[in-house]
Amino acid sequence: MLQQHPAEPELHLPAQLTTEHWRRARRALLAKMLGEFAYEELIEPVPAGDGWVVEFPDAGYRFRAERGAYGSWRVAEDSLDAELDDPLRFLQHARGPLGLSGDTVGHLVRELTATLIADAHLRATAPTAAELADLDHVALEGRQTGHPWIVPNKGRLGFSARDAAAWAPEARVPQRLPWIAVHRRLAEFRGDPGLYERELDADFRDRLGDRADDYLLLPVHPWQWDETVVPLFAPWIASGEIVPLPSDGDLRLPQQSIRSFFNLSRPDRCTVKLPLSILNTLVWRGLPVERTLAAPAVTAWIHGLRDADPFLRDECRVVLLGEIASVTVDHPVYRELPEAPYQYKELLGAIWREPLGRYLADGERARTLAALLQTGSDGRALVAELVARSGLAPRDWLGRLFAAMLPPLLHFLYRYGTVFSPHGENAIVLFDEHDVPTRLAVKDFVDDVNISDQPLPELADLPGPVAEVLLREDPDFLCQFIHSGLFIGVYRYLAPLVEAQLGVPEEEFWALVREEILAHQRRFPELAERFELFDLFTPRIARLCLNRNRLLLDGYRDRPQRPHAAVHGSVANPLHASTDPTRASTEPTRASAEPRHESAEPPRRSAVPPTRRRGTVTPAP
C-alpha cells in the first residue's frame, strides 16, 4: 500500500553559504587561479601601469603581483577588479584562448564550484592563529585549505553537497565506519598477523562464528558501499562472499586526504585508508590493488633502512608511519580487462597505518607541513604565531625547521637512492613544548616512495614484493620529488608568508635552505659522487605542471593508467649558486592566446614499463 502522507523532503543547504563568504572565497580563488596559471604559462600576463594584465577577447584582467622563486606569481587579492573577481566568469572568458574542450570546461565549472563551497565554509569557521596553534594534529587537519598549487583542489566529483557535509575533512564530523567480511576467494591479506586482535574487540571478530576463518574483515566507506561496492560487486554479495557488518563502534575523523581516518575513540588504533571512487586533484582516489598488497612489505623495507642507519635512527630520529597491514579485494571481471579505466582496478580494500600518537615524546606536538601555510581569521599566519611562542628569532626558527626536515630526506636520497613525496600532507613536523621544530615524520610509502634506476649497491637486494611495485626513476626526476614536492609545492608559498609576517627576505629563506643542504653534504663527504648524481643545485629544473594536466592534457577522460604531471619548459633553480631567488623570470613575457601543448611526462631513462608510472609528483588529495 502506498504511503498516503509522504514525509516532507528536506533540502540540504551547505552551512555558511552566504553572499559575503562566497565573495571572499571567489576573490581568493581567482587570485590563486591567475597566479598558478601564470606560473604554468597557461596565461602570460604583460606589464600594465604598476601591475599586470591578461587580455582576452571579451575581458581584460588587471592585477598587481609579486614574482618569486621558481618563477612563481603572487597575485594581490585586493588588486582585482570588483567587476571581474569571479573564477567562473574568468573560465568563460579564458576557455577559447586556452583551447579548452567542452567536456573539460563543463566538469571544471563543477570542480571550481565545489571548491568554492568548501572554501566559503572554511572562511566562515576559521579560528585565529593562536587558536590554530592550540589545536592538536588531528583537529588541525580539518582547518586546512587543501592543495596550494592545484586550483580546483576540493572538487570531489561524485560527492553531493550532503556527502561533503558529512565526509569532507573541513566538515569535521566524527563518523562510524561500517565493516564488511569478504571471503578469501576474493580477498587477500598482507602484513601484521596480529592486526585484528589489536584493532577489533573479540565480540566483533566473532560475528561470523564458525565461518570466521574463511573471511577477511575490513572497514568500508559508506559512500563507497552505496556508489561502488553494491553496484559492482552485487554477484558476490548475492552469493554471500561479501557480507555487510555493522560498525566496530569507534568514531573516526577524515584527514585531509579524505579517504584516511583517524580513530578518535581509540587513538592507539591505526589510521585506516580506504578507496573512495571520487575524482579529486587529478586522480580517482581508489587503492590500486598491487600497491595495496605490497604496502606492508614496502614499510618493512623502509623501516629496515632507517633502523640500520645510525644517522636516520639516532640523530634524525625520523618517524616513518608504517602501513603495517592491508586487505585487497580485486574485482574478478575488471581484473581480466587491462584496457578498462584504472578507477575500476582500485575499488575495494583497506590499509592500516600506524598512528602518530604512539611516537610522540612527552611535550611533543605534531603538525602537517601544510598547516604552516595557514592564516588565521585575524590575518596572522600560524607560522608567525609558532615563531613568537618559540622565543627564537625568525631566522633561527627557520633554520631549525630546515634542520628537522631536510637531513632525513637528503640522506634517503643520497645514501639509498630513495625518495618520498614530502608534500604538505605526507610531511609532518614535530615540535617540542616551545613550538620549536625538532624532527620529521613521513607517511604514505606505497603510493609515494620511488627509487633510483641507477645500479646503486644499496638497491641491489630489494625484496621481491618491493622491487615489483616501487617505481624506478632517473636521477633528475628523483630530485623533482624534493624540488616539486617540497620546495615548489610548499616552500614556494611559505617563503613569501615568512617575508611578509616575519621580515625574513625571500632570498635569505632560500639561502638557508641551500646552506642546510650543503651542511648535510659536508657531514657525509664520502657520498660526493651521489651529490653529483642527484644534483639539487642545477641552474634550471623542469617545470612540472598540475593544473595544465587537467586543462590541456588529460582533462577528465578515463584511461587505463593514472595521469602524469605535465612538463612545460623549465624554471630557474633558487638553490643554484648564481641564481637570485627574487629574480625568477621577472622579465615581462609575451602575451599568448594559444596554448602550448607538450608531453605529460618528462624525459626519463627508466626501464620500468609506462603502465607503472606515477600519477604526479605532488598529488595532495
C-alpha positions as CSV (number, residue, x, y, z in Angstrom):
1,M,0.0,0.0,0.0
2,L,1.3,3.4,-0.9
3,Q,2.0,5.8,1.9
4,Q,-0.8,8.5,1.8
5,H,1.3,11.2,3.6
6,P,4.9,11.0,2.5
7,A,7.4,12.8,4.6
8,E,8.3,16.3,3.6
9,P,11.6,16.3,1.7
10,E,14.4,18.2,3.3
11,L,16.7,20.2,1.1
12,H,20.4,20.3,2.2
13,L,22.0,23.8,2.3
14,P,25.7,24.0,2.8
15,A,26.5,25.7,6.1
16,Q,27.7,29.3,6.0
17,L,26.9,29.7,2.2
18,T,26.3,33.5,2.3
19,T,26.9,36.3,-0.1
20,E,29.9,37.7,1.9
21,H,31.6,34.3,2.4
22,W,31.1,33.5,-1.2
23,R,32.5,36.8,-2.4
24,R,35.7,36.4,-0.3
25,A,36.2,32.8,-1.4
26,R,35.8,33.6,-5.1
27,R,38.3,36.5,-4.9
28,A,40.8,34.4,-3.2
29,L,40.3,31.5,-5.7
30,L,40.6,33.9,-8.7
31,A,43.9,35.3,-7.3
32,K,45.2,31.8,-7.0
33,M,44.0,30.9,-10.4
34,L,45.8,33.8,-12.0
35,G,49.0,33.1,-10.1
36,E,49.1,29.4,-10.7
37,F,48.0,29.6,-14.4
38,A,50.7,32.2,-14.9
39,Y,53.3,30.0,-13.2
40,E,52.4,27.1,-15.5
41,E,52.4,29.5,-18.5
42,L,48.8,28.8,-19.3
43,I,48.4,32.5,-19.4
44,E,51.1,35.1,-19.9
45,P,50.4,38.4,-18.2
46,V,52.0,41.6,-19.6
47,P,53.0,44.7,-17.7
48,A,50.3,47.4,-17.5
49,G,51.0,50.5,-15.4
50,D,52.0,49.5,-11.9
51,G,50.7,45.9,-12.4
52,W,49.9,43.3,-15.0
53,V,47.1,42.4,-17.4
54,V,45.8,39.3,-19.1
55,E,43.8,40.2,-22.1
56,F,41.0,38.0,-23.6
57,P,38.7,39.0,-26.5
58,D,35.9,39.7,-24.1
59,A,37.7,41.0,-21.0
60,G,41.0,42.2,-19.5
61,Y,42.1,41.0,-16.0
62,R,44.3,43.6,-14.3
63,F,46.1,42.9,-11.1
64,R,49.2,43.6,-9.0
65,A,51.6,40.7,-8.4
66,E,55.0,39.9,-7.0
67,R,57.3,37.4,-8.6
68,G,59.1,34.8,-6.5
69,A,61.3,31.7,-6.6
70,Y,60.8,29.1,-9.3
71,G,59.1,31.7,-11.5
72,S,56.1,32.0,-9.2
73,W,53.4,34.7,-9.2
74,R,51.7,36.0,-6.0
75,V,48.6,37.9,-7.0
76,A,47.2,40.5,-4.6
77,E,43.5,39.8,-3.9
78,D,42.8,43.5,-3.2
79,S,44.0,44.5,-6.7
80,L,41.4,42.5,-8.6
81,D,38.6,44.4,-10.3
82,A,35.4,44.1,-8.3
83,E,33.5,43.6,-11.6
84,L,35.8,40.8,-12.7
85,D,36.6,38.8,-9.5
86,D,34.8,35.6,-10.3
87,P,36.8,32.4,-11.3
88,L,33.8,31.0,-13.1
89,R,33.5,34.1,-15.3
90,F,37.2,34.0,-15.8
91,L,36.8,30.5,-17.1
92,Q,34.1,31.7,-19.5
93,H,36.5,34.4,-20.9
94,A,39.6,32.1,-21.0
95,R,38.2,28.9,-22.4
96,G,38.7,29.9,-26.1
97,P,42.2,31.4,-25.8
98,L,43.3,28.5,-23.6
99,G,41.9,25.9,-26.1
100,L,39.8,24.1,-23.5
101,S,37.5,21.4,-24.8
102,G,33.8,21.5,-24.0
103,D,33.8,18.5,-21.7
104,T,36.8,19.9,-19.8
105,V,35.1,23.3,-19.2
106,G,31.9,21.6,-18.1
107,H,33.5,19.4,-15.5
108,L,35.9,22.2,-14.4
109,V,32.9,24.5,-13.6
110,R,31.6,21.8,-11.2
111,E,35.0,21.3,-9.6
112,L,35.6,25.0,-9.1
113,T,32.1,25.5,-7.6
114,A,32.6,22.6,-5.2
115,T,35.9,24.1,-4.2
116,L,34.3,27.5,-3.6
117,I,31.6,25.9,-1.4
118,A,34.3,24.3,0.8
119,D,36.4,27.5,0.9
120,A,33.4,29.6,1.9
121,H,32.8,27.2,4.8
122,L,36.4,27.3,5.9
123,R,36.5,31.1,5.8
124,A,33.2,31.3,7.8
125,T,34.5,29.0,10.5
126,A,38.2,30.0,10.6
127,P,39.9,30.3,14.0
128,T,42.6,32.8,14.9
129,A,46.2,32.0,14.5
130,A,46.5,31.5,18.3
131,E,43.6,29.1,18.2
132,L,45.1,27.2,15.3
133,A,48.3,26.8,17.3
134,D,46.5,25.3,20.2
135,L,44.9,22.5,18.1
136,D,46.4,19.0,18.1
137,H,47.4,17.5,14.8
138,V,44.1,15.6,14.4
139,A,41.9,18.7,14.8
140,L,44.2,20.9,12.7
141,E,43.6,18.6,9.7
142,G,40.0,19.9,9.4
143,R,41.2,23.5,9.3
144,Q,43.5,23.3,6.3
145,T,42.6,24.7,2.9
146,G,43.8,21.9,0.6
147,H,46.5,21.7,-2.1
148,P,48.1,25.2,-2.5
149,W,49.1,24.5,-6.1
150,I,46.0,22.9,-7.7
151,V,43.2,25.4,-8.3
152,P,40.1,23.1,-8.0
153,N,41.6,21.4,-5.0
154,K,38.3,20.3,-3.4
155,G,36.3,19.3,-6.5
156,R,35.5,15.8,-5.3
157,L,33.5,14.8,-8.3
158,G,31.0,12.2,-7.2
159,F,30.2,13.8,-3.8
160,S,26.8,15.5,-3.4
161,A,26.6,18.6,-1.1
162,R,25.2,16.3,1.6
163,D,28.1,13.9,1.2
164,A,30.6,16.7,1.5
165,A,28.8,18.0,4.7
166,A,29.2,14.6,6.2
167,W,32.6,13.3,5.0
168,A,34.8,16.2,3.9
169,P,37.7,17.0,6.3
170,E,36.6,20.6,6.7
171,A,33.2,19.4,7.9
172,R,34.9,18.0,10.9
173,V,32.1,15.4,11.6
174,P,33.2,12.3,13.5
175,Q,31.7,9.2,11.9
176,R,31.5,5.5,12.5
177,L,32.5,3.2,9.6
178,P,30.7,0.0,8.8
179,W,32.7,-3.1,8.1
180,I,32.3,-6.0,5.7
181,A,33.5,-9.5,5.6
182,V,34.9,-10.7,2.3
183,H,35.6,-14.4,1.5
184,R,39.2,-15.3,1.0
185,R,38.3,-16.4,-2.6
186,L,38.0,-12.7,-3.3
187,A,40.3,-11.0,-0.8
188,E,44.0,-11.2,0.2
189,F,45.6,-10.1,3.5
190,R,49.2,-8.9,3.9
191,G,51.1,-7.8,6.9
192,D,50.9,-8.0,10.7
193,P,49.1,-11.2,11.6
194,G,48.0,-9.7,15.0
195,L,46.2,-6.8,13.4
196,Y,42.7,-7.9,14.1
197,E,43.4,-8.8,17.7
198,R,44.6,-5.3,18.4
199,E,42.2,-3.4,16.2
200,L,38.9,-5.2,16.9
201,D,37.2,-6.3,20.1
202,A,36.7,-10.1,20.5
203,D,32.9,-10.0,20.1
204,F,33.2,-8.1,16.8
205,R,35.8,-10.6,15.5
206,D,33.5,-13.5,16.3
207,R,30.4,-12.2,14.4
208,L,30.8,-14.8,11.7
209,G,31.0,-17.7,14.1
210,D,32.5,-20.9,12.7
211,R,32.9,-19.2,9.3
212,A,35.3,-16.6,10.6
213,D,38.4,-18.3,9.2
214,D,37.0,-18.2,5.7
215,Y,36.6,-14.4,5.7
216,L,38.7,-11.2,6.0
217,L,37.3,-8.1,7.7
218,L,37.8,-4.6,6.6
219,P,36.0,-1.2,7.1
220,V,34.3,0.4,4.1
221,H,33.3,3.9,3.4
222,P,29.5,4.2,3.4
223,W,29.6,6.3,0.2
224,Q,31.8,3.7,-1.5
225,W,29.4,0.9,-0.4
226,D,26.4,2.7,-1.9
227,E,28.0,4.0,-5.1
228,T,30.6,1.4,-6.0
229,V,30.5,-1.9,-4.0
230,V,26.8,-2.7,-4.3
231,P,26.5,-1.8,-8.0
232,L,29.8,-3.5,-9.0
233,F,30.1,-6.4,-6.5
234,A,26.4,-7.4,-6.5
235,P,27.1,-11.0,-7.7
236,W,29.3,-11.7,-4.7
237,I,27.0,-10.0,-2.3
238,A,24.3,-12.3,-3.6
239,S,26.5,-15.4,-3.2
240,G,27.4,-14.5,0.4
241,E,31.0,-13.9,-0.4
242,I,30.7,-10.3,0.7
243,V,28.8,-9.8,4.0
244,P,27.8,-6.4,5.3
245,L,28.6,-5.9,9.0
246,P,27.8,-3.0,11.5
247,S,30.3,-0.5,12.7
248,D,33.0,-1.5,15.2
249,G,31.7,1.4,17.3
250,D,34.8,3.6,17.0
251,L,34.4,7.2,16.0
252,R,36.7,8.3,13.2
253,L,37.6,11.6,11.6
254,P,38.7,12.1,7.9
255,Q,42.2,13.5,7.3
256,Q,43.0,16.0,4.5
257,S,43.4,13.0,2.2
258,I,39.6,12.5,2.7
259,R,39.9,8.7,2.4
260,S,42.1,8.2,5.5
261,F,40.6,8.2,9.0
262,F,41.9,8.9,12.5
263,N,40.5,6.8,15.3
264,L,39.1,9.3,17.8
265,S,37.7,6.6,20.2
266,R,40.9,4.6,20.4
267,P,43.8,6.8,19.3
268,D,46.2,3.9,19.9
269,R,44.5,2.1,17.0
270,C,45.6,2.5,13.4
271,T,44.6,5.1,10.9
272,V,42.7,3.4,8.1
273,K,43.0,4.3,4.4
274,L,40.0,3.3,2.2
275,P,39.3,3.6,-1.5
276,L,36.9,6.3,-2.4
277,S,35.9,6.5,-6.1
278,I,35.7,10.3,-6.3
279,L,37.8,12.4,-8.7
280,N,39.9,14.9,-6.8
281,T,43.1,16.7,-7.5
282,L,43.8,14.9,-10.8
283,V,43.1,11.3,-9.9
284,W,40.4,8.9,-8.8
285,R,41.0,8.2,-5.1
286,G,41.0,4.5,-5.1
287,L,43.5,2.0,-3.8
288,P,45.5,0.2,-6.5
289,V,45.5,-3.5,-5.9
290,E,49.1,-4.3,-6.5
291,R,50.4,-1.4,-4.4
292,T,47.9,-2.1,-1.6
293,L,49.1,-5.7,-1.4
294,A,52.7,-4.5,-1.3
295,A,52.3,-1.8,1.4
296,P,53.4,-3.8,4.4
297,A,56.5,-5.1,2.5
298,V,57.5,-1.6,1.5
299,T,57.0,-0.5,5.1
300,A,59.3,-3.3,6.3
301,W,62.0,-2.3,3.8
302,I,61.8,1.4,4.6
303,H,61.9,0.7,8.3
304,G,64.9,-1.6,7.8
305,L,66.9,1.2,6.1
306,R,66.2,3.5,8.9
307,D,66.8,1.1,11.7
308,A,70.2,0.0,10.4
309,D,71.3,3.6,9.8
310,P,72.6,5.4,12.9
311,F,72.2,8.8,11.4
312,L,68.5,8.3,10.5
313,R,67.7,6.3,13.6
314,D,69.6,8.1,16.3
315,E,70.4,11.6,15.0
316,C,67.4,12.4,12.9
317,R,65.0,10.2,14.9
318,V,62.8,10.3,11.8
319,V,59.4,8.8,12.3
320,L,58.2,6.6,9.4
321,L,54.5,5.8,9.9
322,G,54.3,2.3,8.6
323,E,51.5,0.8,6.5
324,I,51.5,-2.4,8.5
325,A,48.6,-4.4,7.1
326,S,46.3,-4.4,4.1
327,V,43.4,-6.2,2.6
328,T,42.7,-6.1,-1.1
329,V,39.6,-7.2,-3.0
330,D,40.2,-7.5,-6.7
331,H,37.1,-7.3,-8.9
332,P,37.1,-10.7,-10.7
333,V,35.8,-9.2,-14.0
334,Y,37.8,-6.0,-14.2
335,R,41.0,-7.9,-13.2
336,E,40.8,-9.5,-16.7
337,L,40.2,-6.2,-18.5
338,P,43.6,-4.4,-18.6
339,E,42.2,-1.8,-21.0
340,A,39.4,-0.7,-18.6
341,P,39.8,2.7,-16.8
342,Y,42.2,2.5,-13.8
343,Q,39.4,3.6,-11.4
344,Y,37.9,0.1,-11.8
345,K,41.1,-1.5,-10.5
346,E,41.0,0.4,-7.2
347,L,37.5,-0.3,-5.9
348,L,37.7,-2.2,-2.6
349,G,40.4,-2.7,0.1
350,A,41.9,-1.1,3.2
351,I,45.4,-0.2,4.5
352,W,46.1,0.2,8.2
353,R,48.8,2.8,9.1
354,E,50.5,3.3,12.4
355,P,49.0,6.2,14.4
356,L,51.4,9.1,15.0
357,G,50.5,9.5,18.7
358,R,52.5,6.4,19.8
359,Y,55.7,8.0,18.6
360,L,55.3,11.5,20.2
361,A,57.5,12.1,23.2
362,D,56.3,14.0,26.3
363,G,55.5,17.6,25.4
364,E,56.0,16.9,21.6
365,R,53.4,18.3,19.2
366,A,52.8,17.4,15.6
367,R,51.5,19.5,12.6
368,T,51.4,18.6,8.9
369,L,53.8,20.7,6.9
370,A,50.7,22.0,5.0
371,A,49.4,23.6,8.3
372,L,52.4,26.0,8.2
373,L,50.8,27.7,5.2
374,Q,47.6,28.5,7.1
375,T,46.5,32.0,8.2
376,G,44.0,32.6,11.0
377,S,40.9,34.7,10.8
378,D,42.8,37.5,12.4
379,G,45.2,37.7,9.4
380,R,48.1,36.3,11.4
381,A,49.9,33.3,10.0
382,L,50.2,30.2,12.0
383,V,53.9,30.2,11.4
384,A,54.2,33.7,12.9
385,E,52.4,32.5,16.0
386,L,54.7,29.5,16.4
387,V,57.8,31.6,16.0
388,A,56.5,34.0,18.6
389,R,55.8,31.2,21.1
390,S,59.2,29.6,20.5
391,G,61.1,32.7,21.7
392,L,63.6,32.3,18.8
393,A,64.4,34.8,16.1
394,P,62.6,34.1,12.9
395,R,65.8,33.1,11.1
396,D,66.8,30.7,13.8
397,W,63.4,29.1,13.8
398,L,63.5,28.6,10.1
399,G,67.0,27.1,10.5
400,R,65.5,24.6,13.0
401,L,62.7,23.8,10.6
402,F,65.1,23.0,7.7
403,A,67.4,21.1,10.0
404,A,64.5,18.9,11.2
405,M,63.1,18.3,7.7
406,L,65.9,18.1,5.2
407,P,68.6,15.8,6.6
408,P,66.5,12.6,6.6
409,L,65.0,13.3,3.2
410,L,68.5,14.1,1.8
411,H,70.0,11.0,3.4
412,F,67.4,8.7,1.9
413,L,68.1,10.3,-1.5
414,Y,71.9,10.4,-1.4
415,R,72.6,7.2,0.5
416,Y,69.8,4.9,-0.7
417,G,68.6,6.4,-3.9
418,T,65.1,6.6,-2.4
419,V,62.7,9.5,-2.2
420,F,59.4,10.1,-0.5
421,S,56.9,12.7,-1.8
422,P,57.3,15.2,1.0
423,H,54.4,17.4,0.1
424,G,52.3,19.2,2.7
425,E,50.2,16.2,3.8
426,N,52.9,13.5,3.8
427,A,55.5,15.5,5.7
428,I,54.6,16.1,9.4
429,V,56.8,18.4,11.5
430,L,57.3,17.5,15.2
431,F,57.8,20.4,17.7
432,D,59.0,20.5,21.2
433,E,57.0,22.0,24.1
434,H,58.2,25.5,23.0
435,D,57.0,25.0,19.4
436,V,60.5,24.7,18.0
437,P,60.7,22.2,15.1
438,T,62.7,19.2,16.2
439,R,62.2,16.3,13.8
440,L,60.2,14.8,10.9
441,A,57.5,12.2,10.4
442,V,56.7,10.9,7.0
443,K,53.7,8.8,5.7
444,D,52.3,7.3,2.5
445,F,55.1,4.9,1.4
446,V,53.4,2.6,-1.1
447,D,51.9,5.5,-3.1
448,D,54.8,7.9,-2.9
449,V,58.1,6.2,-2.5
450,N,60.2,6.0,-5.7
451,I,63.8,4.6,-6.2
452,S,66.7,5.3,-8.5
453,D,67.0,3.5,-11.8
454,Q,70.8,3.5,-11.4
455,P,72.7,0.4,-10.3
456,L,73.3,1.5,-6.7
457,P,74.6,-1.2,-4.4
458,E,72.1,-0.2,-1.7
459,L,69.3,-1.2,-4.1
460,A,70.8,-4.4,-5.3
461,D,69.0,-6.7,-2.9
462,L,65.5,-5.4,-2.8
463,P,62.9,-7.9,-1.6
464,G,60.8,-9.2,-4.4
465,P,57.5,-7.6,-3.5
466,V,59.2,-4.2,-3.1
467,A,61.1,-4.4,-6.3
468,E,58.0,-5.3,-8.2
469,V,55.9,-2.3,-7.0
470,L,58.3,0.6,-6.4
471,L,58.9,2.8,-9.4
472,R,62.4,3.4,-10.7
473,E,63.2,6.9,-11.9
474,D,66.2,8.7,-13.4
475,P,68.3,10.9,-11.0
476,D,66.9,14.2,-12.3
477,F,63.3,13.0,-11.8
478,L,64.1,11.7,-8.3
479,C,65.3,15.2,-7.5
480,Q,62.0,16.5,-8.7
481,F,60.3,14.9,-5.7
482,I,62.3,17.2,-3.5
483,H,62.0,20.3,-5.7
484,S,58.4,20.0,-6.8
485,G,57.0,18.1,-3.8
486,L,58.7,20.2,-1.1
487,F,60.3,23.3,-2.4
488,I,57.8,24.3,-5.1
489,G,54.8,22.6,-3.5
490,V,55.2,24.1,0.0
491,Y,58.3,26.3,0.5
492,R,57.3,28.4,-2.6
493,Y,54.3,29.6,-0.5
494,L,55.9,29.6,2.9
495,A,58.8,31.9,1.8
496,P,56.6,35.0,1.0
497,L,54.5,34.3,4.0
498,V,57.6,34.4,6.2
499,E,58.8,37.6,4.4
500,A,55.5,39.4,4.9
501,Q,54.9,38.4,8.5
502,L,58.3,37.7,10.0
503,G,60.6,40.0,8.0
504,V,62.9,37.3,6.6
505,P,63.6,38.2,2.9
506,E,62.8,35.5,0.4
507,E,66.4,35.4,-0.9
508,E,67.5,34.7,2.7
509,F,64.9,31.9,3.1
510,W,66.3,30.1,0.1
511,A,69.9,30.8,1.2
512,L,69.0,29.0,4.5
513,V,67.6,26.0,2.5
514,R,70.8,25.9,0.4
515,E,73.0,26.1,3.4
516,E,71.2,23.2,5.1
517,I,71.8,21.0,2.0
518,L,75.5,22.0,1.9
519,A,75.8,21.3,5.6
520,H,74.5,17.8,5.0
521,Q,76.9,17.2,2.2
522,R,79.8,18.3,4.4
523,R,78.6,15.9,7.0
524,F,78.9,13.0,4.5
525,P,81.9,13.7,2.2
526,E,82.1,10.0,1.2
527,L,78.9,10.5,-0.7
528,A,80.3,13.1,-3.1
529,E,79.6,11.1,-6.2
530,R,75.9,10.9,-5.1
531,F,75.7,14.6,-4.6
532,E,76.7,15.0,-8.2
533,L,74.4,12.2,-9.4
534,F,71.4,13.7,-7.5
535,D,72.2,17.3,-8.2
536,L,69.8,19.7,-6.4
537,F,71.8,22.7,-7.5
538,T,71.4,22.6,-11.3
539,P,70.8,26.1,-12.8
540,R,67.3,25.2,-14.0
541,I,64.8,22.4,-13.4
542,A,61.9,21.1,-15.4
543,R,58.7,22.9,-14.7
544,L,56.1,20.3,-13.6
545,C,52.5,21.4,-14.0
546,L,49.5,20.1,-12.2
547,N,46.7,22.5,-13.5
548,R,48.0,22.2,-17.1
549,N,47.4,18.5,-16.9
550,R,43.7,18.9,-16.1
551,L,43.1,21.7,-18.6
552,L,45.1,20.7,-21.6
553,L,46.4,17.1,-21.4
554,D,44.2,14.5,-19.6
555,G,41.2,16.6,-18.9
556,Y,38.5,14.4,-17.4
557,R,38.9,11.4,-19.7
558,D,39.1,7.8,-18.5
559,R,42.3,5.9,-19.1
560,P,43.9,2.6,-18.1
561,Q,46.7,4.3,-16.1
562,R,46.8,7.2,-13.7
563,P,47.8,10.5,-15.3
564,H,51.2,12.1,-15.0
565,A,52.4,15.5,-14.1
566,A,52.7,17.7,-17.2
567,V,56.2,19.1,-18.1
568,H,56.3,22.5,-19.7
569,G,59.7,24.2,-20.1
570,S,62.0,24.9,-17.1
571,V,62.4,27.4,-14.3
572,A,65.4,28.9,-12.6
573,N,66.5,27.0,-9.5
574,P,66.8,29.3,-6.5
575,L,69.3,26.9,-4.9
576,H,71.8,27.4,-7.7
577,A,74.8,29.4,-6.5
578,S,74.4,32.2,-9.1
579,T,70.6,32.5,-9.0
580,D,68.9,35.4,-7.3
581,P,65.7,33.7,-6.0
582,T,63.8,37.0,-6.2
583,R,64.6,37.4,-9.9
584,A,62.9,34.2,-11.1
585,S,61.7,35.2,-14.6
586,T,60.7,38.7,-13.5
587,E,61.3,40.0,-17.1
588,P,58.0,40.6,-18.9
589,T,57.0,37.8,-21.2
590,R,55.0,38.0,-24.4
591,A,51.2,37.5,-24.3
592,S,49.9,34.4,-26.0
593,A,46.4,33.4,-26.7
594,E,47.5,30.0,-28.0
595,P,48.1,27.1,-25.5
596,R,51.3,25.3,-25.7
597,H,50.9,21.5,-26.0
598,E,53.6,19.2,-24.6
599,S,54.2,15.8,-23.1
600,A,52.5,14.9,-19.9
601,E,55.7,13.0,-18.9
602,P,59.3,14.2,-18.6
603,P,62.1,12.5,-20.5
604,R,63.3,9.6,-18.3
605,R,65.8,6.8,-18.7
606,S,63.9,4.3,-16.6
607,A,63.3,0.8,-17.9
608,V,60.1,0.5,-16.0
609,P,57.1,0.0,-18.3
610,P,54.9,3.0,-18.9
611,T,52.0,1.3,-17.2
612,R,53.8,1.6,-13.9
613,R,54.5,5.3,-13.9
614,R,53.5,7.5,-11.0
615,G,50.5,9.8,-11.3
616,T,52.0,13.1,-10.2
617,V,54.9,14.2,-8.1
618,T,52.7,16.2,-5.7
619,P,49.3,14.5,-5.5
620,A,47.6,16.0,-2.5
621,P,44.0,14.9,-2.5
